[in-house]
Amino acid sequence: MATKHILSNIKVLDFTHAVAGPTSTRLMAEMGADIIKVERAPTGDMIRGMPFLKDGRSGYYVQQNRGKKSLCLDMRKPEALDILKKLVAQSDILLENFTPGVIADMGLSWDVVHEINPELIYCSISAFGQTGPLSKLPGYDYMGQAYAGVTSLIGDPEDGPMMPMLAMGDVNTGVHATAAIGMALFHRSQGGGGQYIDCSLLDSYFHCQDMNVQLCSNTNGEVQPSRNGRHHPAVAPDGIFKGKDSYMFVIALTPKQWRGVCEVVGQPELFDDPRYATFSDRAAHLPEIVKLIEDWIVSMPSDDAAREALEAAYVPVAPVLTPAQAMEHPHLIERGTVRTISDRGLGEFQIPGMPLRFSKFTDLLPLQAPYLGEHNESVLRERLEMNDEEIMQLTENKVLVAEAIPA
């Protein structure tokens, strides 16, 4: 790629599929890495069939795989393994997110790969990690979330746990993997050589436990964190408040913020009331605090007017937006948090933007997602110096598979 970026000289062999692994390589693609996405014939990454679909082209796949080259191989054939080992020899990073043991069965275990290329950074992403009693089990985002004690905290206390409708764990794990790979590359640059990284959804989810684990441990289990619906059980106000026709988050942790709430709702004397002296004291009177704030919101001309009054008092507040509302918000649009891209098959549509921002690389790279096997010939010709006859033979033997690219 002509345009230089932070990872412009880094070559990545990407065996990932779905979301967690592709998130990591998607970020690296945005940073200029040269990524070969290895897809298993005949269908490639399973999310190629997930909506939105237009003429067989998946918007979900495009979002996760822009800037990558697709090499589609029949992994059961020895010629495919030979190709991959040759690519390993010249790569900086290998990333995979199969169930533990699968890539070893393919002939590309850490021991094999490390012998071929001692400088390679090899990262495995899995649901539960490469070791431990759960390690051999298959799993997705929600399995890691459930085992990490996270799902039990989501929902109303009077009902069962709820399922969040976004891939928090997959994306979070992909970001963890990217950070680990970056540190491993730095260590290699200091003469440390290649190394193996074991990154799991479960570990990443459990890492998000900010208060609950230490609280449970320090009280010897007397405090059992549980879901609390719309409000935090230990801090107030800290939760979702109902307005006339919408909801908003309001949080007041510091004395200054609580004073702002008291003044905005027209009861400044509450600031000196000993019942509400600290956020813990206020949490002990949570129903009163909720009623106080919700009654005030409803008394205002509109929910927006209530939010603006809290903003003017520097009280942290935010409307609870739908995805569609967030996509239209001027702040998200101006910062490129929501981004409009153009795809060869789907045309223009919006996706989440690049979350990493660098002062020396302010321009976004012009990336396209590959069609299945689109780069079979170019990868083998440019990387492995194969000639037309060799490539044609591999195609005829069905070692290489590719879909037709629309005109």
C-alpha positions as CSV (number, residue, x, y, z in Angstrom):
1,M,0.0,0.0,0.0
2,A,1.5,3.3,-1.1
3,T,0.2,5.4,1.8
4,K,2.4,5.0,4.8
5,H,1.1,4.5,8.3
6,I,2.3,3.2,11.7
7,L,2.2,-0.5,10.6
8,S,3.0,0.0,6.9
9,N,5.9,-2.5,7.0
10,I,4.1,-5.2,9.0
11,K,2.9,-8.3,7.3
12,V,0.1,-10.2,8.9
13,L,-1.2,-13.7,8.2
14,D,-4.8,-13.6,9.4
15,F,-6.7,-16.9,10.1
16,T,-9.5,-15.2,11.9
17,H,-13.3,-15.3,11.3
18,A,-16.4,-13.8,12.8
19,V,-15.7,-10.7,15.0
20,A,-13.0,-11.0,17.7
21,G,-10.1,-11.8,15.5
22,P,-11.2,-9.7,12.6
23,T,-11.5,-6.7,15.0
24,S,-7.8,-7.0,15.7
25,T,-6.7,-7.3,12.1
26,R,-9.3,-4.6,11.1
27,L,-7.5,-2.1,13.4
28,M,-4.2,-3.2,12.0
29,A,-5.5,-2.7,8.5
30,E,-6.5,0.9,9.4
31,M,-2.9,1.4,10.6
32,G,-1.5,0.3,7.3
33,A,-0.5,-3.3,7.9
34,D,-0.3,-5.7,4.9
35,I,-2.9,-8.3,5.8
36,I,-3.5,-11.6,4.1
37,K,-6.9,-13.0,5.2
38,V,-6.7,-16.8,4.9
39,E,-10.2,-18.2,4.2
40,R,-11.1,-21.8,4.2
41,A,-12.7,-23.1,1.0
42,P,-15.3,-23.3,-0.2
43,T,-17.3,-20.5,1.6
44,G,-14.6,-18.5,3.5
45,D,-15.4,-16.5,6.7
46,M,-18.8,-17.5,8.0
47,I,-20.0,-13.9,8.3
48,R,-19.9,-13.6,4.5
49,G,-23.5,-14.9,4.7
50,M,-24.7,-12.6,7.5
51,P,-27.0,-9.6,6.9
52,F,-27.2,-7.0,5.4
53,L,-26.9,-8.9,2.1
54,K,-27.0,-7.4,-1.4
55,D,-26.3,-9.7,-4.3
56,G,-24.5,-12.0,-1.9
57,R,-22.3,-9.3,-0.5
58,S,-22.4,-8.9,3.3
59,G,-22.3,-5.5,4.9
60,Y,-21.2,-7.2,8.1
61,Y,-18.3,-8.9,6.4
62,V,-17.3,-5.6,4.7
63,Q,-17.3,-3.7,8.0
64,Q,-15.0,-6.2,9.6
65,N,-12.6,-6.9,6.8
66,R,-11.8,-3.7,4.9
67,G,-8.2,-3.4,3.8
68,K,-7.4,-7.1,3.8
69,K,-6.4,-9.4,1.0
70,S,-8.4,-12.7,0.6
71,L,-6.5,-15.9,0.0
72,C,-8.9,-18.8,-0.1
73,L,-7.5,-22.3,0.2
74,D,-8.7,-25.9,0.6
75,M,-6.8,-26.5,3.9
76,R,-7.2,-30.3,3.5
77,K,-4.7,-30.3,0.6
78,P,-1.0,-30.5,1.2
79,E,-0.2,-27.9,-1.3
80,A,-2.2,-25.4,0.8
81,L,-0.2,-26.1,3.9
82,D,3.0,-25.7,1.8
83,I,1.8,-22.3,0.7
84,L,1.0,-21.2,4.2
85,K,4.3,-22.3,5.6
86,K,6.1,-20.2,3.0
87,L,3.9,-17.2,3.9
88,V,4.7,-17.8,7.6
89,A,8.4,-17.5,6.9
90,Q,8.0,-14.0,5.7
91,S,5.3,-12.7,8.0
92,D,5.5,-10.6,11.2
93,I,2.3,-11.7,12.8
94,L,0.0,-14.7,12.7
95,L,-3.4,-14.3,14.2
96,E,-6.0,-17.1,14.6
97,N,-9.3,-17.5,16.5
98,F,-10.2,-21.2,16.0
99,T,-11.2,-23.4,18.9
100,P,-7.9,-24.5,20.6
101,G,-6.3,-27.4,18.7
102,V,-7.8,-26.7,15.3
103,I,-4.9,-24.7,13.8
104,A,-2.5,-27.3,15.2
105,D,-4.4,-30.0,13.4
106,M,-4.0,-28.0,10.2
107,G,-0.3,-28.3,10.7
108,L,0.4,-24.7,11.9
109,S,0.9,-25.1,15.7
110,W,3.1,-22.6,17.6
111,D,6.0,-25.1,17.7
112,V,5.9,-25.6,14.0
113,V,5.5,-22.0,13.1
114,H,8.1,-20.8,15.6
115,E,10.7,-23.2,14.1
116,I,9.9,-21.8,10.6
117,N,10.1,-18.1,11.7
118,P,11.5,-17.4,15.2
119,E,10.7,-13.7,14.8
120,L,7.0,-14.3,14.3
121,I,4.4,-12.9,16.8
122,Y,1.7,-15.6,17.0
123,C,-1.6,-14.7,18.7
124,S,-4.4,-17.1,19.4
125,I,-7.9,-15.7,20.4
126,S,-10.4,-18.1,21.8
127,A,-13.5,-18.2,24.1
128,F,-11.8,-19.6,27.2
129,G,-8.0,-19.5,26.5
130,Q,-5.5,-22.2,25.5
131,T,-5.3,-23.8,29.0
132,G,-7.7,-24.7,31.8
133,P,-10.7,-27.0,32.1
134,L,-12.8,-25.0,29.7
135,S,-10.1,-24.5,27.0
136,K,-11.2,-27.2,24.6
137,L,-14.8,-26.0,24.5
138,P,-16.1,-24.0,21.5
139,G,-17.7,-20.7,22.3
140,Y,-18.7,-17.2,21.3
141,D,-18.9,-13.8,22.9
142,Y,-21.8,-14.6,25.2
143,M,-20.2,-17.7,26.6
144,G,-17.2,-15.7,27.8
145,Q,-19.6,-13.1,29.2
146,A,-21.7,-15.7,31.1
147,Y,-18.6,-17.4,32.7
148,A,-17.1,-14.0,33.6
149,G,-20.0,-13.1,35.8
150,V,-21.0,-10.3,33.5
151,T,-24.4,-11.5,32.2
152,S,-25.7,-12.0,35.7
153,L,-25.2,-8.2,36.2
154,I,-27.4,-7.2,33.2
155,G,-31.1,-6.7,33.6
156,D,-33.8,-6.1,36.2
157,P,-33.4,-7.7,39.6
158,E,-37.0,-9.0,39.4
159,D,-36.4,-10.8,36.1
160,G,-33.7,-13.0,34.6
161,P,-30.4,-11.7,33.1
162,M,-30.6,-9.9,29.8
163,M,-28.6,-10.4,26.5
164,P,-26.9,-7.2,25.2
165,M,-27.4,-6.6,21.5
166,L,-23.8,-5.8,20.6
167,A,-20.5,-7.7,20.5
168,M,-18.8,-6.1,23.5
169,G,-16.7,-9.1,24.3
170,D,-15.6,-9.8,20.8
171,V,-14.5,-6.2,20.1
172,N,-13.0,-5.8,23.6
173,T,-11.0,-9.0,23.1
174,G,-9.8,-7.9,19.6
175,V,-8.6,-4.6,21.1
176,H,-6.8,-6.5,23.9
177,A,-5.2,-8.7,21.3
178,T,-4.1,-5.7,19.3
179,A,-2.5,-4.1,22.4
180,A,-0.7,-7.4,23.2
181,I,0.6,-7.7,19.6
182,G,1.9,-4.1,19.7
183,M,3.8,-4.7,22.9
184,A,5.2,-8.0,21.5
185,L,6.4,-6.1,18.3
186,F,8.1,-3.6,20.5
187,H,9.8,-6.4,22.6
188,R,10.9,-7.9,19.3
189,S,12.4,-4.6,18.2
190,Q,14.5,-4.7,21.3
191,G,16.0,-8.1,20.3
192,G,13.4,-10.3,22.1
193,G,12.4,-12.3,19.1
194,G,8.9,-13.7,18.4
195,Q,6.5,-15.0,21.0
196,Y,3.1,-16.6,21.6
197,I,0.1,-14.6,22.9
198,D,-2.9,-16.4,24.4
199,C,-5.9,-14.0,24.4
200,S,-9.4,-15.1,25.5
201,L,-12.9,-13.6,25.6
202,L,-13.3,-14.8,29.2
203,D,-10.2,-13.1,30.4
204,S,-11.1,-9.9,28.6
205,Y,-14.6,-9.9,30.0
206,F,-13.5,-10.6,33.5
207,H,-11.0,-7.7,33.1
208,C,-14.0,-5.4,32.9
209,Q,-15.0,-6.1,36.5
210,D,-14.2,-2.8,38.0
211,M,-15.8,-3.0,41.5
212,N,-17.5,-6.3,41.9
213,V,-14.6,-8.7,42.3
214,Q,-12.7,-6.8,44.9
215,L,-15.9,-5.9,46.7
216,C,-17.0,-9.6,46.9
217,S,-13.5,-10.6,48.0
218,N,-12.9,-7.9,50.6
219,T,-16.2,-8.7,52.3
220,N,-15.6,-12.4,52.2
221,G,-18.6,-12.9,50.1
222,E,-21.0,-10.9,52.2
223,V,-21.6,-8.6,49.3
224,Q,-22.8,-10.5,46.3
225,P,-22.9,-8.1,43.3
226,S,-26.1,-8.6,41.3
227,R,-28.1,-6.8,38.6
228,N,-29.8,-3.7,39.8
229,G,-31.9,-2.6,36.9
230,R,-31.5,1.0,35.9
231,H,-29.5,2.2,38.9
232,H,-26.2,1.5,40.5
233,P,-26.7,-0.1,43.9
234,A,-23.7,1.5,45.6
235,V,-23.6,5.0,44.1
236,A,-26.4,7.6,43.6
237,P,-27.4,9.3,41.5
238,D,-25.8,6.9,39.0
239,G,-28.3,5.4,36.6
240,I,-31.0,5.8,34.0
241,F,-33.8,8.2,34.7
242,K,-37.2,8.2,32.9
243,G,-38.4,11.4,31.3
244,K,-41.5,12.4,29.5
245,D,-40.7,10.4,26.3
246,S,-37.1,9.2,26.7
247,Y,-34.5,8.1,29.1
248,M,-31.2,9.7,30.2
249,F,-28.2,8.7,32.2
250,V,-27.4,11.0,35.2
251,I,-24.3,10.6,37.3
252,A,-23.2,12.8,40.3
253,L,-20.2,11.4,42.1
254,T,-18.4,14.4,43.4
255,P,-19.8,17.0,45.9
256,K,-19.7,19.6,43.1
257,Q,-21.8,17.5,40.9
258,W,-24.3,16.7,43.6
259,R,-24.6,20.4,44.5
260,G,-25.3,21.0,40.8
261,V,-28.2,18.4,40.9
262,C,-29.6,20.0,44.0
263,E,-29.6,23.5,42.5
264,V,-30.9,22.4,39.1
265,V,-33.9,20.6,40.7
266,G,-34.7,23.6,42.8
267,Q,-33.8,22.2,46.2
268,P,-30.3,23.5,47.1
269,E,-30.9,22.8,50.8
270,L,-30.5,19.0,50.0
271,F,-26.8,19.5,49.6
272,D,-26.4,20.1,53.3
273,D,-28.8,17.3,54.3
274,P,-26.8,14.6,56.2
275,R,-28.9,11.9,54.6
276,Y,-27.3,12.7,51.3
277,A,-23.8,13.7,52.3
278,T,-22.0,11.1,50.2
279,F,-22.9,9.0,47.2
280,S,-23.1,6.0,49.5
281,D,-25.5,7.8,51.8
282,R,-27.5,8.8,48.7
283,A,-27.5,5.1,47.5
284,A,-29.1,4.2,50.9
285,H,-32.0,6.5,49.9
286,L,-32.1,5.5,46.2
287,P,-35.9,5.5,45.7
288,E,-36.0,9.1,47.1
289,I,-33.2,10.2,44.8
290,V,-34.8,8.6,41.8
291,K,-38.2,10.2,42.5
292,L,-36.6,13.6,43.1
293,I,-34.8,13.6,39.8
294,E,-37.6,12.0,37.7
295,D,-40.3,14.3,39.0
296,W,-38.1,17.3,38.1
297,I,-37.4,16.0,34.6
298,V,-41.1,15.5,34.0
299,S,-41.8,19.1,35.3
300,M,-39.5,20.5,32.6
301,P,-40.7,21.7,29.2
302,S,-39.0,18.7,27.6
303,D,-36.5,16.0,28.2
304,D,-33.9,18.0,26.1
305,A,-34.5,21.0,28.3
306,A,-33.8,18.9,31.5
307,R,-30.7,17.5,29.9
308,E,-29.5,21.0,28.9
309,A,-30.0,22.3,32.4
310,L,-27.9,19.5,33.9
311,E,-25.2,20.1,31.3
312,A,-25.2,23.8,32.2
313,A,-24.5,22.8,35.8
314,Y,-21.7,20.5,34.7
315,V,-23.6,17.4,35.9
316,P,-22.6,14.4,33.7
317,V,-25.7,13.5,31.7
318,A,-26.4,11.8,28.4
319,P,-29.5,10.8,26.5
320,V,-30.1,7.1,25.9
321,L,-29.8,7.1,22.1
322,T,-30.8,4.3,19.7
323,P,-28.2,3.3,17.2
324,A,-30.1,5.2,14.5
325,Q,-30.1,8.3,16.7
326,A,-26.4,8.0,17.5
327,M,-25.6,7.7,13.7
328,E,-27.2,11.1,13.2
329,H,-25.6,12.8,16.2
330,P,-23.4,15.8,15.0
331,H,-20.6,14.9,17.4
332,L,-20.2,11.4,16.2
333,I,-20.3,12.5,12.6
334,E,-17.8,15.3,13.0
335,R,-15.3,13.1,14.8
336,G,-15.8,10.2,12.3
337,T,-17.0,8.0,15.1
338,V,-19.8,7.1,12.6
339,R,-18.2,6.9,9.2
340,T,-19.6,6.6,5.7
341,I,-17.7,4.3,3.4
342,S,-18.1,3.2,-0.2
343,D,-18.0,-0.5,-1.1
344,R,-17.7,-1.9,-4.6
345,G,-20.8,-4.2,-4.1
346,L,-22.9,-2.3,-1.5
347,G,-22.3,1.3,-2.4
348,E,-22.3,3.9,0.4
349,F,-23.2,3.0,4.0
350,Q,-22.3,3.8,7.5
351,I,-20.0,1.8,9.8
352,P,-18.2,2.5,13.1
353,G,-15.2,4.7,12.5
354,M,-11.6,4.1,13.4
355,P,-11.3,4.6,17.2
356,L,-7.6,5.1,17.3
357,R,-6.4,8.6,16.4
358,F,-2.7,9.5,15.7
359,S,-1.4,13.0,15.4
360,K,1.1,12.0,12.6
361,F,-1.5,10.0,10.7
362,T,-4.7,12.0,10.5
363,D,-5.9,10.8,7.1
364,L,-7.9,7.6,6.9
365,L,-6.7,4.9,4.4
366,P,-8.8,4.1,1.3
367,L,-9.6,0.5,2.2
368,Q,-11.8,-2.0,0.4
369,A,-13.0,-5.4,1.7
370,P,-12.0,-8.4,-0.5
371,Y,-14.2,-10.7,-2.4
372,L,-13.5,-14.4,-1.6
373,G,-10.2,-15.4,-3.0
374,E,-9.8,-12.1,-4.8
375,H,-6.0,-11.9,-4.1
376,N,-5.1,-15.6,-4.7
377,E,-3.0,-14.8,-7.7
378,S,-1.5,-11.6,-6.6
379,V,-0.4,-13.0,-3.2
380,L,1.2,-16.1,-4.7
381,R,2.8,-14.1,-7.5
382,E,4.1,-11.2,-5.4
383,R,4.9,-13.0,-2.1
384,L,6.0,-16.5,-3.3
385,E,7.1,-15.6,-6.9
386,M,4.9,-18.3,-8.4
387,N,4.3,-18.2,-12.2
388,D,1.1,-18.3,-14.1
389,E,1.4,-22.0,-14.8
390,E,1.9,-22.9,-11.1
391,I,-1.1,-20.7,-10.1
392,M,-3.3,-22.2,-12.8
393,Q,-2.4,-25.7,-11.7
394,L,-3.4,-24.9,-8.1
395,T,-6.7,-23.5,-9.3
396,E,-7.4,-26.6,-11.5
397,N,-6.6,-28.8,-8.5
398,K,-9.1,-26.8,-6.4
399,V,-6.4,-25.8,-3.9
400,L,-7.4,-22.2,-4.7
401,V,-11.0,-21.1,-4.7
402,A,-12.4,-17.7,-5.6
403,E,-15.8,-16.1,-6.3
404,A,-16.5,-14.1,-9.4
405,I,-16.0,-10.3,-8.9
406,P,-18.8,-8.2,-10.3
407,A,-17.8,-5.9,-13.1
